Amino acid sequence: MACVAVTWARPESTYTDKWDNINVDEILESNRLLEGYVDCLLGKGRCTPDGKALKETLPDALEHECVKCTGKQKSGADKVIRHLVNKRPDLWKELAVKYDPDNIYQARYKDKIDAVKGSA
């Protein structure tokens, strides 16, 4: 559900790469860090600067199929989706309720989501 390679929108053709070197694996391996980002995205907790940028960018990235994402952002998003779908479906569901209440993106990305199930 996330273009979690955290981005900050700008008028150019891609989101800024300012956050591209964030260690996504470290975040996914730490429940405290991961839940902190999810709480930020859900409006239930404080946001780090990169979490705030992700929260602002995520709706646009979802709506436009991450076309402004850098390669690192796309690969980070794939990694996060794989992790959430397979290891933290509780968080995946919470994010889906917030960012996809009408199931538009779940339907649009169904093949991609199904492809990562079981491939953690």
Accessible surface in RSA format (square Angstrom, percent):
REM  Atomic radii and reference values for relative SASA: ProtOr
REM  Chains: A
REM  Algorithm: Lee & Richards
REM  Probe-radius: 1.40
REM  Slices: 20
REM RES _ NUM      All-atoms   Total-Side   Main-Chain    Non-polar    All polar
REM                ABS   REL    ABS   REL    ABS   REL    ABS   REL    ABS   REL
RES MET A   1     6.83   3.5   3.47   2.3   3.36   8.0   5.33   4.5   1.50   2.0
RES ALA A   2     3.77   3.5   1.43   2.2   2.34   5.3   3.44   4.8   0.33   0.9
RES CYS A   3     5.39   4.1   3.72   4.1   1.67   3.9   4.33  11.0   1.06   1.1
RES VAL A   4    13.64   9.0  11.40  10.3   2.24   5.4  11.40   9.9   2.24   6.1
RES ALA A   5     4.01   3.7   3.04   4.7   0.98   2.2   4.01   5.7   0.00   0.0
RES VAL A   6     1.16   0.8   1.16   1.0   0.00   0.0   1.16   1.0   0.00   0.0
RES THR A   7     0.00   0.0   0.00   0.0   0.00   0.0   0.00   0.0   0.00   0.0
RES TRP A   8   106.50  42.7 106.26  51.4   0.23   0.6  81.60  43.5  24.90  40.4
RES ALA A   9    53.49  49.2  38.64  59.6  14.85  33.8  38.72  54.5  14.77  39.1
RES ARG A  10    95.93  40.3  85.43  43.5  10.50  25.0  30.11  41.2  65.82  39.9
RES PRO A  11   134.11  97.7  94.19  85.9  39.92 145.1 107.41  88.7  26.70 166.0
RES GLU A  12    93.25  53.5  81.64  61.8  11.61  27.6  53.78 104.0  39.47  32.2
RES SER A  13    95.86  81.0  74.14  98.9  21.73  50.0  56.57 120.5  39.30  55.1
RES THR A  14    46.74  33.2  46.53  47.2   0.21   0.5  32.62  43.8  14.12  21.3
RES TYR A  15     1.94   0.9   1.36   0.8   0.58   1.5   0.12   0.1   1.82   2.2
RES THR A  16    17.73  12.6  17.73  18.0   0.00   0.0   6.80   9.1  10.93  16.5
RES ASP A  17    88.90  62.3  82.33  81.9   6.57  15.5  11.68  27.5  77.22  77.0
RES LYS A  18   147.62  72.0 115.40  70.8  32.21  76.7  73.96  66.6  73.66  78.5
RES TRP A  19    41.96  16.8  40.35  19.5   1.61   3.8  41.02  21.9   0.94   1.5
RES ASP A  20    20.86  14.6  10.26  10.2  10.60  25.1   4.82  11.4  16.04  16.0
RES ASN A  21   124.61  85.9  95.30  92.1  29.31  70.6  38.85  93.5  85.76  82.9
RES ILE A  22    46.54  26.5  30.21  22.5  16.33  39.4  36.28  26.1  10.26  27.8
RES ASN A  23    81.91  56.5  69.46  67.1  12.45  30.0  24.25  58.4  57.66  55.7
RES VAL A  24    16.92  11.1  13.90  12.6   3.02   7.3  13.90  12.1   3.02   8.2
RES ASP A  25    62.97  44.1  61.64  61.3   1.33   3.2  15.42  36.3  47.55  47.4
RES GLU A  26    96.47  55.4  92.01  69.6   4.46  10.6  29.47  57.0  67.00  54.7
RES ILE A  27    15.74   9.0  15.74  11.7   0.00   0.0  15.74  11.3   0.00   0.0
RES LEU A  28    14.51   8.1   9.61   6.9   4.90  12.3   9.66   6.8   4.85  13.1
RES GLU A  29   146.33  84.0 108.46  82.1  37.87  90.2  49.27  95.3  97.06  79.2
RES SER A  30    29.95  25.3  24.11  32.2   5.84  13.5  22.24  47.4   7.72  10.8
RES ASN A  31    94.10  64.9  88.03  85.1   6.07  14.6  17.85  43.0  76.25  73.7
RES ARG A  32   183.85  77.2 167.84  85.6  16.01  38.1  86.41 118.1  97.44  59.1
RES LEU A  33    46.49  25.9  43.97  31.5   2.52   6.3  45.96  32.3   0.53   1.4
RES LEU A  34     6.59   3.7   6.59   4.7   0.00   0.0   6.59   4.6   0.00   0.0
RES GLU A  35    65.70  37.7  65.50  49.6   0.20   0.5  17.12  33.1  48.58  39.7
RES GLY A  36    34.49  42.5   0.00   N/A  34.49  42.5  32.04  87.9   2.45   5.5
RES TYR A  37    27.85  13.0  25.08  14.3   2.76   7.2  15.85  11.9  12.00  14.8
RES VAL A  38     4.83   3.2   4.83   4.4   0.00   0.0   4.83   4.2   0.00   0.0
RES ASP A  39    48.69  34.1  48.69  48.5   0.00   0.0   2.44   5.8  46.25  46.1
RES CYS A  40     1.82   1.4   1.82   2.0   0.00   0.0   1.75   4.4   0.07   0.1
RES LEU A  41     3.17   1.8   3.17   2.3   0.00   0.0   3.17   2.2   0.00   0.0
RES LEU A  42    23.62  13.2   9.88   7.1  13.73  34.5   9.88   6.9  13.73  37.0
RES GLY A  43    49.65  61.2   0.00   N/A  49.65  61.2  14.83  40.7  34.82  78.0
RES LYS A  44   131.20  64.0  92.79  56.9  38.41  91.4  71.94  64.7  59.26  63.1
RES GLY A  45    35.51  43.8   0.00   N/A  35.51  43.8  23.44  64.3  12.07  27.0
RES ARG A  46   232.66  97.7 207.20 105.6  25.46  60.6  90.30 123.4 142.36  86.3
RES CYS A  47    47.99  36.3  16.01  17.9  31.98  75.2   8.56  21.7  39.43  42.5
RES THR A  48    69.98  49.8  64.04  64.9   5.93  14.1  67.29  90.4   2.68   4.1
RES PRO A  49    96.59  70.4  88.59  80.8   8.00  29.1  94.72  78.2   1.87  11.6
RES ASP A  50    11.53   8.1  11.53  11.5   0.00   0.0   0.94   2.2  10.59  10.6
RES GLY A  51     0.50   0.6   0.00   N/A   0.50   0.6   0.50   1.4   0.00   0.0
RES LYS A  52   100.58  49.1 100.58  61.7   0.00   0.0  71.43  64.3  29.15  31.0
RES ALA A  53     0.00   0.0   0.00   0.0   0.00   0.0   0.00   0.0   0.00   0.0
RES LEU A  54     0.03   0.0   0.03   0.0   0.00   0.0   0.03   0.0   0.00   0.0
RES LYS A  55    67.14  32.8  61.98  38.0   5.16  12.3  34.58  31.1  32.55  34.7
RES GLU A  56    91.56  52.6  63.95  48.4  27.60  65.7  46.12  89.2  45.44  37.1
RES THR A  57     0.28   0.2   0.00   0.0   0.28   0.7   0.28   0.4   0.00   0.0
RES LEU A  58     0.54   0.3   0.51   0.4   0.03   0.1   0.54   0.4   0.00   0.0
RES PRO A  59    64.05  46.7  59.86  54.6   4.19  15.2  62.94  52.0   1.11   6.9
RES ASP A  60    38.68  27.1  34.17  34.0   4.52  10.7  22.16  52.2  16.52  16.5
RES ALA A  61     3.62   3.3   1.54   2.4   2.08   4.7   1.90   2.7   1.72   4.5
RES LEU A  62    17.52   9.8  16.14  11.5   1.39   3.5  17.49  12.3   0.03   0.1
RES GLU A  63    92.61  53.2  85.25  64.5   7.37  17.5  15.28  29.6  77.34  63.1
RES HIS A  64    82.42  45.0  76.03  52.8   6.39  16.3  58.20  60.0  24.22  28.2
RES GLU A  65    95.89  55.1  78.91  59.7  16.98  40.4  16.58  32.1  79.31  64.8
RES CYS A  66    21.10  16.0  20.86  23.3   0.24   0.6  18.85  47.7   2.25   2.4
RES VAL A  67    99.47  65.5  79.15  71.7  20.32  49.0  80.77  70.2  18.70  50.7
RES LYS A  68    63.85  31.2  63.60  39.0   0.25   0.6  31.71  28.5  32.14  34.2
RES CYS A  69     6.24   4.7   0.00   0.0   6.24  14.7   0.00   0.0   6.24   6.7
RES THR A  70    25.96  18.5  21.56  21.9   4.40  10.5  25.96  34.9   0.00   0.0
RES GLY A  71    56.99  70.3   0.00   N/A  56.99  70.3  39.16 107.5  17.84  39.9
RES LYS A  72   115.16  56.2 106.91  65.6   8.25  19.6  77.76  70.0  37.40  39.8
RES GLN A  73     0.00   0.0   0.00   0.0   0.00   0.0   0.00   0.0   0.00   0.0
RES LYS A  74    92.13  44.9  90.84  55.7   1.29   3.1  45.51  41.0  46.62  49.7
RES SER A  75    69.26  58.5  62.89  83.9   6.37  14.7  43.56  92.8  25.70  36.0
RES GLY A  76     5.57   6.9   0.00   N/A   5.57   6.9   5.57  15.3   0.00   0.0
RES ALA A  77     8.99   8.3   8.99  13.9   0.00   0.0   8.99  12.7   0.00   0.0
RES ASP A  78    75.40  52.8  74.01  73.7   1.39   3.3  12.97  30.5  62.43  62.3
RES LYS A  79    79.03  38.6  77.82  47.7   1.22   2.9  43.41  39.1  35.62  37.9
RES VAL A  80     3.42   2.2   3.42   3.1   0.00   0.0   3.42   3.0   0.00   0.0
RES ILE A  81    38.73  22.0  38.73  28.9   0.00   0.0  38.73  27.9   0.00   0.0
RES ARG A  82    75.88  31.9  75.88  38.7   0.00   0.0  13.11  17.9  62.77  38.0
RES HIS A  83    29.97  16.4  27.47  19.1   2.50   6.4  19.33  19.9  10.65  12.4
RES LEU A  84     1.69   0.9   1.69   1.2   0.00   0.0   1.69   1.2   0.00   0.0
RES VAL A  85    17.61  11.6   4.99   4.5  12.62  30.4   5.79   5.0  11.82  32.1
RES ASN A  86    42.75  29.5  11.77  11.4  30.99  74.6   8.83  21.3  33.92  32.8
RES LYS A  87   121.05  59.1  97.73  60.0  23.32  55.5  53.26  47.9  67.79  72.2
RES ARG A  88    43.10  18.1  43.03  21.9   0.07   0.2  20.95  28.6  22.15  13.4
RES PRO A  89    77.59  56.6  74.40  67.8   3.20  11.6  74.80  61.8   2.80  17.4
RES ASP A  90    75.53  52.9  63.27  63.0  12.26  29.0  49.67 116.9  25.86  25.8
RES LEU A  91     9.95   5.5   9.95   7.1   0.00   0.0   9.95   7.0   0.00   0.0
RES TRP A  92    27.82  11.2  27.82  13.5   0.00   0.0  21.29  11.4   6.53  10.6
RES LYS A  93   141.39  69.0 139.97  85.9   1.43   3.4  84.86  76.4  56.53  60.2
RES GLU A  94    63.78  36.6  58.16  44.0   5.62  13.4  34.63  67.0  29.15  23.8
RES LEU A  95     1.41   0.8   1.41   1.0   0.00   0.0   1.41   1.0   0.00   0.0
RES ALA A  96    13.35  12.3  12.94  20.0   0.41   0.9  13.24  18.7   0.10   0.3
RES VAL A  97   100.81  66.3  93.10  84.3   7.70  18.6  96.58  83.9   4.22  11.5
RES LYS A  98    99.19  48.4  74.46  45.7  24.74  58.9  39.27  35.3  59.92  63.8
RES TYR A  99    26.30  12.3  13.69   7.8  12.61  32.8  15.95  12.0  10.35  12.8
RES ASP A 100     8.31   5.8   1.15   1.1   7.15  16.9   1.28   3.0   7.03   7.0
RES PRO A 101   100.72  73.4  67.10  61.2  33.62 122.2  71.35  58.9  29.37 182.5
RES ASP A 102   110.75  77.6  85.01  84.6  25.74  60.9  23.23  54.7  87.52  87.3
RES ASN A 103    87.14  60.1  84.61  81.8   2.53   6.1  23.45  56.4  63.69  61.6
RES ILE A 104    96.64  55.0  88.93  66.3   7.71  18.6  94.16  67.8   2.48   6.7
RES TYR A 105    35.66  16.7  35.31  20.1   0.35   0.9  13.13   9.9  22.53  27.8
RES GLN A 106    37.20  20.8  32.61  23.8   4.59  10.9  15.27  32.5  21.92  16.6
RES ALA A 107    67.38  62.0  46.88  72.3  20.50  46.6  52.93  74.5  14.45  38.3
RES ARG A 108   104.57  43.9  68.52  34.9  36.05  85.8  33.23  45.4  71.34  43.2
RES TYR A 109    34.54  16.1  32.80  18.7   1.75   4.5  33.30  25.0   1.24   1.5
RES LYS A 110   116.57  56.9 114.79  70.4   1.79   4.3  88.11  79.3  28.46  30.3
RES ASP A 111   119.23  83.5 111.51 111.0   7.72  18.3  37.62  88.5  81.60  81.4
RES LYS A 112   139.07  67.8 134.13  82.3   4.94  11.8  95.50  86.0  43.57  46.4
RES ILE A 113    16.64   9.5  16.59  12.4   0.04   0.1  16.64  12.0   0.00   0.0
RES ASP A 114    58.73  41.1  45.58  45.4  13.15  31.1  26.27  61.8  32.46  32.4
RES ALA A 115    77.90  71.6  45.08  69.6  32.81  74.6  57.30  80.7  20.59  54.6
RES VAL A 116    20.52  13.5  20.32  18.4   0.20   0.5  20.52  17.8   0.00   0.0
RES LYS A 117   119.80  58.4 100.59  61.7  19.22  45.8  55.45  49.9  64.35  68.5
RES GLY A 118    75.17  92.7   0.00   N/A  75.17  92.7  38.91 106.8  36.25  81.2
RES SER A 119    52.83  44.6  37.63  50.2  15.20  35.0  45.97  97.9   6.86   9.6
RES ALA A 120    74.46  68.5  16.29  25.1  58.17 132.3  28.31  39.9  46.15 122.2
END  Absolute sums over single chains surface
CHAIN  1 A     6771.7       5529.3       1242.3       3700.8       3070.8
END  Absolute sums over all chains
TOTAL          6771.7       5529.3       1242.3       3700.8       3070.8
